[in-house]
Amino acid sequence: MSRFGPARLLTLALLVAAALLVGSCSNTHHLNIESDTCWLMVIDGQTEAVTRDCGNANFKIIGGFHCIRVTNLGPTGTVRIRVDGGPWSAYVSVNEVAESCKR
């Protein structure tokens, strides 16, 4: 008799199927910021999801979100963003906000 009985093989197959299903439904997103100035990023208006930086940046966002907003802090320059390799937002000037929202 096999070391793995039919019940163990079925359990193993179900675990593998569940792992594949969870992996294919992952909620990981990639954010690109293109900037020649400093900026402030906020995800869904949450104060714990705030990043302040300067220049170009790339982020991996794990989990869902509704809107990402990046404010150009200037004093000169432009900022634009894109999510998951999609279209770039328009360039925004000082004190303006680039935004990407999921529908």
Secondary structure, 3 states (H helix, E strand, C coil): CCCCCHHHHHHHHHHHHHHHHHHHCCCEEEEEEEECCEEEEEECCCHHHEEEEECCEEEEEECCCCEEEEEEEECCCCEEEEECCCCCCCCECCCCEEEEECC
